[in-house]
Amino acid sequence: MEDSVINTVFKFVLGGLFVSGLAGCLSQPTTEIETKKKPNVLLILVDDLGWADVAAYNPDTLYSTPSMDKLASEGLLFTDGYAASPVCSPTRAALITGKHPTAIGTTDFFRNKSRRHKYREGKFKPASFVEKLPEQGSTIASVLKGEGYQTAFIGKWHLGQTEQMWPEFYGFDVNIAGHAAGSPSGGYFAPYKNPRLTSGPDGEYLTDRLTNEAINLVDGYAKSDAPFFLMMSYYSVHTPLQGPKKLVNKYRERFSQLDKTPEFAQVEQIWPTDKPQLNRVVQTNPTYAAMVEKVDENIGRLVDSLKAKNLRDDTIVILLSDNGGLSIGEAHSTSSLPLRGGKGWLYEGGIRVPFIISVPGSESNGKSTSVPAVSMDISATLYDLLGIDAKRVGPIDGESLLPVINGETNSAERPLFFHYPHYSNQGGFPGAVIRLGDWKLIERFEDGKLQLFNITKDKAETTDLAAEYPTKVAEMKKTLHQWYQQNDAKFLRENPKAPKYGAPWKPALGE
């Protein structure tokens, strides 16, 4: 490890950067190699963007993603990158804090009380959960601000109802458009209805506007001696599905030329209803395609603005999504194939996402890795890269990906956990997952049923191997149940509205 770290340090130093975290992996003090300015950080979060939507991950995608593909070619692409949850708010909380959603109780998306969102019930009531970030503890923004960084948040927040729960109270100097809503208030075209964004001229497209705001900030940062942390959190490609008419028509014409195939297939039914549950199996929604192209275009504009100000070589750029693509449920936006399921589901389509880290000068740039990574790892990785004392930050659940970035393919195998004790709006089942190496175990909370998949050989999760490998199931189940105890995991509750189902299954912890 030491040689690869030294090489990366020298590359940063030659580029005029200071990355004390890399030097901190060495035994010598870092003061001898410090320069005036630490690297900037641009964290790009796209809402509901599916793993299969981006050509760098899925060459068969029907969407245009050249900017994201280029970013992948300039960074390290994680083929097995995961969101912390199959829905948005838990992942966002995990990303910001470095804590697992279950550890801080934020296991479902935060409701917008002004819209009277309800908690979906099935045979049972969902687990209770917390709808705010911890009042104590750090965020990436607060930690970097303490290191002299200028901090800004732009776009979707969806982590609290009141103003005291919005970005400016969690370490961000600037908050543009971040508030309670999980989708763009008033839609994607101006006039907007956003308390943290002045409305633009009628017809202005929100994704363009947010990027303009980000570029304006970059222009100002270029004149400053202080580094910056900019979190660009697009509302796209979340519903409502709305795209520029000309672009929508382009895809409508393109898709009309394709061979006609069924757009939907029926999937397993979770809710007690007679309405069939359908999954989109082809990427032929022209409005969604237009939204993907538009957000990709704007990601390109934002990265190009760094280059125009000679900041690209001084900036760590990270791209990921908050959950899988919306293929089942309220909108059928996209297809997650070859992955199973989509947003709101614990199958790979719901939690595996685009996940790219571009560190200037790194030998890993332009490469890919199958080492699993998850949202909480971003904060740990940044602190490691920037040489920030982990003891000052406090305990976090993510692990630094710096060894992977430095090319260490023998990184220690660790379990990843996903816990979703809720009935998703997309029809997904309540349950939990442990992934360890090639194996993925799913435990369903309605009845305790277990499913085992070899996720390396079968990422489509077509073959349940639980009966064939009982020892593996028992080992992984034990580790998962220990994790429940350590994190005070919550489970389903009896539903008075459906007494015939009685009490829900609960794990026998301590076995």
Phi, psi and omega per residue, in radians:
M1 nan -0.648 -2.995
E2 -1.069 -0.717 -3.124
D3 -1.103 -0.759 -3.124
S4 -1.144 -0.629 3.108
V5 -1.153 -0.757 3.124
I6 -1.034 -0.780 3.132
N7 -1.024 -0.752 -3.121
T8 -1.173 -0.676 3.089
V9 -1.023 -0.834 -3.117
F10 -1.086 -0.649 3.122
K11 -1.113 -0.717 3.116
F12 -1.165 -0.716 -3.120
V13 -1.133 -0.758 3.127
L14 -1.095 -0.521 3.107
G15 -1.461 0.054 3.113
G16 1.439 0.370 -3.090
L17 -1.859 2.832 3.005
F18 -2.134 2.067 3.094
V19 -2.245 1.444 -3.027
S20 -1.153 -0.380 3.106
G21 -1.111 -0.691 3.109
L22 -1.150 -0.778 3.102
A23 -1.153 -0.537 -3.120
G24 -1.123 -0.321 3.069
C25 -1.286 -0.235 3.138
L26 -1.583 3.009 -3.127
S27 -1.496 -0.398 -3.116
Q28 -1.412 2.704 3.064
P29 -1.167 2.773 -3.016
T30 -1.591 -0.168 -2.968
T31 -1.098 -0.471 -3.076
E32 -1.212 -0.398 -3.063
I33 -1.963 0.162 -3.125
E34 -1.257 2.491 2.952
T35 -2.061 -3.060 -2.930
K36 -1.230 -0.547 -2.943
K37 -2.272 2.342 3.058
K38 -1.375 2.803 3.133
P39 -1.167 2.590 3.027
N40 -1.343 2.870 3.097
V41 -2.312 2.180 3.010
L42 -2.026 1.976 3.136
L43 -1.888 1.986 -3.101
I44 -1.844 2.093 3.118
L45 -2.041 2.112 3.118
V46 -1.841 2.340 -3.032
D47 -1.481 2.155 3.063
D48 1.192 0.272 3.121
L49 -1.293 2.183 -3.086
G50 -1.485 2.643 3.066
W51 -0.938 -0.727 -3.068
A52 -1.439 -0.028 -3.132
D53 -1.392 -0.368 -2.989
V54 -1.831 2.249 -3.047
A55 -1.058 -0.552 3.117
A56 -1.061 -0.438 3.098
Y57 -1.737 -0.643 -3.048
N58 -2.318 1.627 -3.113
P59 -1.017 -0.302 -3.121
D60 -1.582 0.067 -3.138
T61 -1.030 2.577 3.102
L62 -1.658 0.118 -3.120
Y63 -1.767 2.780 3.130
S64 -1.728 1.999 -3.085
T65 -2.323 0.834 -3.074
P66 -1.101 -0.589 -3.114
S67 -1.216 -0.755 3.098
M68 -1.192 -0.638 3.090
D69 -1.113 -0.699 3.117
K70 -1.135 -0.724 3.107
L71 -1.084 -0.658 3.079
A72 -1.095 -0.658 3.138
S73 -1.254 -0.322 3.128
E74 -1.749 0.060 -3.100
G75 -2.507 -2.911 3.100
L76 -1.754 2.122 -3.122
L77 -1.642 2.139 3.075
F78 -1.620 1.914 -3.136
T79 -1.193 -0.498 -3.102
D80 -2.013 0.887 3.073
G81 -1.538 2.436 -3.045
Y82 -2.200 2.561 2.866
A83 -1.385 2.644 -3.103
A84 -1.209 -0.285 -3.065
S85 -2.657 2.748 3.067
P86 -1.366 -0.018 3.060
V87 -2.306 2.972 -2.807
C88 -1.286 -1.017 -2.991
S89 -0.979 -0.767 3.118
P90 -1.033 -0.718 3.120
T91 -1.136 -0.730 -3.138
R92 -1.109 -0.718 3.094
A93 -1.103 -0.729 3.135
A94 -1.147 -0.714 -3.132
L95 -1.120 -0.776 -3.089
I96 -1.222 -0.693 -3.014
T97 -1.715 -0.396 -3.016
G98 1.403 0.089 -3.119
K99 -1.797 2.549 3.085
H100 -1.155 2.455 3.139
P101 -0.929 -0.647 -3.136
T102 -1.192 -0.609 -3.131
A103 -1.138 -0.521 3.141
I104 -1.924 0.115 3.007
G105 1.387 0.108 -3.058
T106 -1.652 1.155 -2.937
T107 -1.598 -0.081 3.088
D108 -2.364 2.961 -3.133
F109 -1.200 2.522 -3.105
F110 -1.302 2.330 -3.110
R111 -1.355 2.552 2.991
N112 -1.662 1.747 -3.005
K113 -1.120 -0.455 3.113
S114 -1.174 -0.391 3.105
R115 -1.752 0.041 3.072
R116 1.017 0.739 3.033
H117 -1.112 2.415 -3.123
K118 -1.848 2.853 3.062
Y119 -1.569 2.058 -3.044
R120 -1.220 2.359 3.095
E121 -2.029 2.620 3.032
G122 -2.122 -2.238 3.048
K123 -1.113 -0.499 -3.098
F124 -2.278 2.949 3.049
K125 -1.450 2.525 3.115
P126 -1.213 2.914 3.076
A127 -1.165 2.685 3.012
S128 -1.256 2.698 3.126
F129 -2.695 2.934 -3.068
V130 -1.756 2.406 -3.101
E131 -2.001 0.842 3.009
K132 -2.855 2.772 3.060
L133 -1.270 2.726 3.118
P134 -1.026 2.423 3.117
E135 -1.253 -0.516 3.068
Q136 -1.822 2.645 3.126
G137 1.944 3.015 -3.027
S138 -1.886 2.865 2.954
T139 -2.192 2.901 3.079
I140 -0.962 -0.745 -3.093
A141 -1.129 -0.777 -3.103
S142 -1.183 -0.633 3.124
V143 -1.177 -0.824 -3.120
L144 -1.208 -0.589 3.067
K145 -1.063 -0.685 3.087
G146 -1.158 -0.300 3.097
E147 -1.668 0.171 3.103
G148 1.619 0.186 -3.138
Y149 -1.425 2.535 2.886
Q150 -1.434 2.323 -3.015
T151 -2.165 2.404 -3.133
A152 -2.545 2.507 3.071
F153 -2.127 2.327 3.094
I154 -2.324 2.226 3.007
G155 1.951 -2.485 -3.013
K156 -1.393 2.233 3.095
W157 -1.836 -1.176 3.031
H158 1.025 0.711 -3.118
L159 -2.291 0.599 3.071
G160 2.713 2.558 -3.061
Q161 -1.352 -0.805 -3.004
T162 -1.633 2.845 -3.122
E163 -1.031 -0.538 -3.137
Q164 -1.213 -0.084 3.127
M165 -1.923 0.192 -3.061
W166 -1.707 3.027 -2.936
P167 -0.911 -0.686 -3.059
E168 -1.127 -0.236 3.107
F169 -1.748 0.095 3.137
Y170 -2.224 0.571 2.987
G171 1.796 -0.029 -3.125
F172 -1.638 2.197 3.080
D173 -1.181 -0.625 -3.060
V174 -2.167 2.370 3.031
N175 -2.271 1.995 3.085
I176 -2.059 1.932 3.009
A177 1.429 0.050 -3.128
G178 -1.614 2.096 3.113
H179 -2.669 -2.656 -2.990
A180 -1.258 -0.543 -2.942
A181 -1.191 2.522 3.070
G182 -1.679 -0.151 3.045
S183 -2.383 2.814 -3.027
P184 -1.147 2.038 3.130
S185 -1.081 2.120 -3.115
G186 1.528 -0.072 3.121
G187 1.650 -3.019 -3.033
Y188 -1.542 -0.138 -3.128
F189 -1.977 2.379 3.096
A190 -1.097 2.593 0.149
P191 -1.354 2.429 3.128
Y192 -1.544 2.889 3.061
K193 -2.221 1.144 -3.009
N194 -2.199 2.092 -3.082
P195 -1.201 -0.151 3.121
R196 -2.074 0.372 3.119
L197 -2.602 2.080 3.047
T198 -1.200 2.504 -3.077
S199 -1.278 2.572 3.095
G200 -1.693 -3.005 3.102
P201 -1.112 2.589 -3.133
D202 -0.893 2.316 3.107
G203 1.611 -0.169 3.089
E204 -1.052 2.441 -3.095
Y205 -1.654 2.254 -2.992
L206 -1.000 -0.734 -3.108
T207 -1.085 -0.688 3.053
D208 -1.113 -0.770 -3.067
R209 -1.107 -0.793 -3.129
L210 -1.099 -0.650 3.096
T211 -1.177 -0.691 3.068
N212 -1.017 -0.739 3.117
E213 -1.092 -0.724 3.137
A214 -1.149 -0.736 3.138
I215 -1.121 -0.670 3.079
N216 -1.054 -0.708 3.098
L217 -1.141 -0.757 3.121
V218 -1.025 -0.725 3.107
D219 -1.017 -0.716 3.117
G220 -1.231 -0.694 3.141
Y221 -1.111 -0.557 -3.123
A222 -1.087 -0.398 -3.120
K223 -1.613 -0.004 -3.038
S224 -1.850 2.678 3.056
D225 -1.498 -0.224 -3.108
A226 -1.563 2.494 3.077
P227 -1.263 2.905 -3.136
F228 -2.272 2.665 2.940
F229 -2.095 1.988 -3.130
L230 -2.048 2.084 3.058
M231 -1.790 1.913 -3.139
M232 -1.721 1.757 -3.009
S233 -1.915 1.566 -3.074
Y234 -1.163 2.484 2.956
Y235 -1.244 -0.570 3.080
S236 -1.110 2.554 0.123
V237 -1.897 0.644 3.134
H238 -1.158 2.713 3.009
T239 -1.102 2.738 0.074
P240 -1.262 2.538 3.129
L241 -1.316 1.896 -3.120
Q242 -2.542 2.202 3.113
G243 -2.419 2.855 3.089
P244 -0.991 2.334 -3.006
K245 -0.974 -0.766 -3.101
K246 -1.072 -0.706 -3.129
L247 -1.257 -0.682 3.086
V248 -1.070 -0.765 3.139
N249 -1.116 -0.603 3.097
K250 -1.039 -0.797 -3.123
Y251 -1.309 -0.581 3.093
R252 -1.058 -0.739 3.100
E253 -1.169 -0.746 -3.125
R254 -1.104 -0.784 -3.097
F255 -1.239 -0.455 3.128
S256 -1.176 -0.342 -3.135
Q257 -1.488 -0.166 -3.094
L258 -1.360 2.723 3.039
D259 -1.087 2.395 -3.099
K260 -1.285 2.127 3.061
T261 -2.323 2.758 3.117
P262 -1.021 2.336 -3.126
E263 -1.460 -0.376 -3.029
F264 -2.326 2.655 3.011
A265 -2.328 2.548 -3.127
Q266 -1.355 2.442 3.114
V267 -2.146 3.096 -3.064
E268 -1.012 2.541 -3.077
Q269 -1.730 2.154 -3.135
I270 -1.831 -0.847 -3.141
W271 -1.202 2.542 3.069
P272 -1.341 1.405 -3.127
T273 -2.581 2.725 3.128
D274 -1.509 -0.163 -3.126
K275 -1.261 2.190 -3.090
P276 -1.151 2.503 3.109
Q277 -1.602 2.079 -3.056
L278 -1.970 2.565 -3.141
N279 -2.144 2.243 3.079
R280 -1.205 2.313 -3.072
V281 -2.070 -0.009 3.031
V282 -2.364 2.578 -3.072
Q283 -1.572 1.169 -3.021
T284 -2.129 0.436 3.015
N285 -1.514 1.911 -3.027
P286 -1.124 -0.582 3.141
T287 -1.210 -0.742 3.097
Y288 -1.113 -0.726 3.116
A289 -1.030 -0.705 3.114
A290 -1.136 -0.670 3.133
M291 -1.158 -0.700 3.098
V292 -1.100 -0.807 3.135
E293 -1.086 -0.678 -3.094
K294 -1.186 -0.736 3.128
V295 -1.218 -0.604 3.082
D296 -1.119 -0.775 3.103
E297 -1.001 -0.714 -3.094
N298 -1.318 -0.555 2.998
I299 -1.070 -0.719 3.075
G300 -1.079 -0.751 3.109
R301 -1.061 -0.726 -3.098
L302 -1.182 -0.796 3.119
V303 -1.139 -0.671 3.104
D304 -1.114 -0.541 3.121
S305 -1.157 -0.560 3.047
L306 -1.124 -0.750 -3.137
K307 -1.135 -0.693 -3.116
A308 -1.115 -0.482 -3.138
K309 -1.771 0.246 3.141
N310 0.997 0.661 3.140
L311 -1.914 -0.174 -3.034
R312 -1.081 -0.703 -3.126
D313 -1.310 -0.095 3.110
D314 -1.929 0.212 -2.977
T315 -2.289 2.179 2.968
I316 -1.358 2.199 -3.141
V317 -2.041 2.249 -3.121
I318 -2.187 2.364 3.116
L319 -2.252 2.296 3.019
L320 -2.779 3.041 3.118
S321 -2.035 2.818 -3.089
D322 -1.559 -0.221 3.050
N323 -3.029 3.108 -3.132
G324 -1.240 3.035 -3.114
G325 -1.206 2.616 -3.121
L326 -1.438 1.663 -3.109
S327 -1.927 -0.319 -3.095
I328 -2.256 2.404 3.033
G329 2.038 -2.292 -2.891
E330 -1.253 -0.391 -3.034
A331 -2.335 -0.382 -3.088
H332 0.897 0.892 -3.016
S333 -1.145 -0.789 -2.970
T334 -2.502 3.061 2.997
S335 -1.888 2.375 3.116
S336 -1.643 -0.064 -3.126
L337 -0.978 2.447 0.273
P338 -1.461 0.032 3.114
L339 -1.391 2.647 -3.140
R340 -1.516 2.479 3.080
G341 1.298 -2.847 -3.121
G342 -2.955 -2.848 3.130
K343 -0.791 2.376 3.124
G344 1.525 -0.015 -3.116
W345 -2.112 2.603 -3.131
L346 -1.531 -0.012 2.954
Y347 -1.227 2.956 -3.016
E348 -1.013 -0.583 -3.137
G349 -1.104 -0.341 -3.130
G350 -1.628 -0.371 -3.035
I351 -2.183 -0.382 3.103
R352 -1.439 2.288 -2.983
V353 -2.427 2.857 2.945
P354 -1.009 2.394 -3.001
F355 -2.704 1.810 -3.025
I356 -2.286 2.344 3.064
I357 -2.192 2.107 -3.127
S358 -2.000 1.881 3.125
V359 -1.883 2.011 -3.104
P360 -0.912 2.311 3.096
G361 1.462 -0.069 -3.101
S362 -1.288 2.448 3.102
E363 -1.233 -0.216 3.141
S364 -1.449 -0.205 -3.104
N365 -1.058 2.348 -3.103
G366 1.524 0.047 -3.132
K367 -1.973 3.022 3.064
S368 -2.265 2.782 3.114
T369 -2.434 2.535 3.077
S370 -1.720 0.136 3.064
V371 -1.127 2.144 -3.126
P372 -1.111 2.465 3.112
A373 -2.435 2.753 -3.077
V374 -2.488 2.825 -3.013
S375 -0.853 -0.750 -3.097
M376 -1.072 -0.381 -3.106
D377 -1.203 -0.359 -3.072
I378 -1.077 -0.829 -3.123
S379 -1.114 -0.793 -3.140
A380 -1.056 -0.681 -3.135
T381 -1.170 -0.772 3.130
L382 -1.100 -0.771 -3.141
Y383 -1.072 -0.677 3.121
D384 -1.163 -0.799 3.133
L385 -1.074 -0.657 -3.044
L386 -1.627 0.024 3.079
G387 1.227 0.571 -3.118
I388 -1.567 2.293 -3.072
D389 -1.115 2.013 -3.099
A390 -1.087 -0.523 -3.140
K391 -1.148 -0.591 3.130
R392 -1.273 -0.557 -3.133
V393 -1.223 -0.659 -3.061
G394 1.733 2.989 -3.060
P395 -1.166 2.364 3.028
I396 -2.315 2.826 -3.055
D397 -1.667 -0.278 3.101
G398 -1.344 2.847 3.067
E399 -2.127 2.542 -3.129
S400 -1.141 2.370 3.082
L401 -1.665 0.177 -3.119
L402 -0.997 -0.729 3.081
P403 -1.021 -0.651 3.118
V404 -1.198 -0.750 3.108
I405 -1.071 -0.589 3.128
N406 -1.445 0.104 2.999
G407 1.590 0.223 3.131
E408 -1.437 1.777 -3.083
T409 -1.385 -0.204 -3.127
N410 -1.726 0.578 3.119
S411 -0.991 2.471 -3.071
A412 -1.002 2.367 3.122
E413 -1.266 2.334 -3.138
R414 -2.402 2.652 3.094
P415 -1.383 2.516 2.964
L416 -1.939 2.442 -3.078
F417 -2.132 2.461 3.077
F418 -2.329 2.245 -3.023
H419 -2.325 2.021 -3.088
Y420 -2.379 1.495 -3.085
P421 -1.512 0.885 -3.029
H422 -2.480 2.802 2.982
Y423 -1.644 1.985 -3.042
S424 -1.323 2.748 3.060
N425 -1.078 -0.320 -3.105
Q426 -1.668 0.148 3.059
G427 1.571 0.091 -3.094
G428 -1.255 2.744 -3.098
F429 -1.544 2.607 3.029
P430 -1.228 2.394 -3.129
G431 3.088 -2.950 3.137
A432 -2.531 2.835 -3.107
V433 -2.377 2.485 2.841
I434 -2.164 2.206 3.009
R435 -1.937 2.254 3.113
L436 -2.433 1.920 -3.098
G437 1.094 -2.203 -3.122
D438 -1.394 -0.147 -2.931
W439 -1.879 2.538 3.089
K440 -2.346 2.144 3.103
L441 -1.942 2.272 3.062
I442 -1.937 2.283 3.045
E443 -2.026 2.116 -3.115
R444 -1.589 2.410 -2.991
F445 -1.539 -0.275 3.094
E446 -1.207 -0.705 -3.028
D447 -2.356 -0.006 3.136
G448 1.383 0.157 -3.134
K449 -1.082 2.484 -3.130
L450 -1.996 2.442 3.048
Q451 -2.247 2.409 -3.140
L452 -2.175 2.273 3.121
F453 -2.266 2.490 2.929
N454 -1.518 1.721 -2.923
I455 -1.293 -0.325 3.101
T456 -1.336 -0.772 -3.139
K457 -1.467 -0.385 -2.991
D458 -2.430 1.165 -3.120
K459 -1.198 -0.256 3.070
A460 -1.415 -0.103 3.099
E461 0.917 0.946 -3.124
T462 -1.624 -0.419 -2.996
T463 -2.145 1.933 3.108
D464 -1.402 2.084 -3.056
L465 -1.828 0.250 -3.054
A466 -1.026 -0.748 -3.121
A467 -1.220 -0.493 -3.079
E468 -1.421 -0.452 -3.074
Y469 -2.243 1.163 -3.086
P470 -1.111 -0.566 3.133
T471 -1.169 -0.760 3.098
K472 -1.079 -0.741 3.105
V473 -1.038 -0.811 -3.102
A474 -1.108 -0.723 -3.140
E475 -1.115 -0.819 -3.095
M476 -1.237 -0.633 3.104
K477 -1.092 -0.728 3.137
K478 -1.087 -0.772 3.125
T479 -1.117 -0.719 3.122
L480 -1.100 -0.759 -3.110
H481 -1.200 -0.587 3.043
Q482 -1.119 -0.669 3.115
W483 -1.147 -0.693 3.057
Y484 -0.925 -0.851 -3.097
Q485 -1.107 -0.777 -3.092
Q486 -1.111 -0.486 -3.048
N487 -1.938 0.195 3.117
D488 0.888 0.852 -3.093
A489 -1.103 2.486 3.129
K490 -1.793 2.695 -3.064
F491 -2.326 3.136 -3.101
L492 -1.081 2.718 3.123
R493 -2.134 2.727 3.117
E494 -1.062 2.484 -3.096
N495 -1.878 1.891 -3.136
P496 -1.057 -0.400 3.141
K497 -1.358 -0.240 -3.131
A498 -2.341 1.111 -3.034
P499 -1.090 -0.376 -3.090
K500 -1.146 -0.347 -3.131
Y501 -1.504 -0.207 3.080
G502 1.168 -2.622 -3.123
A503 -1.472 2.471 3.122
P504 -1.292 2.795 3.045
W505 -1.120 2.565 3.015
K506 -2.435 2.536 -3.132
P507 -1.176 2.522 3.071
A508 -1.519 1.517 -3.066
L509 -1.261 2.627 3.135
G510 1.579 0.000 3.118
E511 -1.205 nan nan
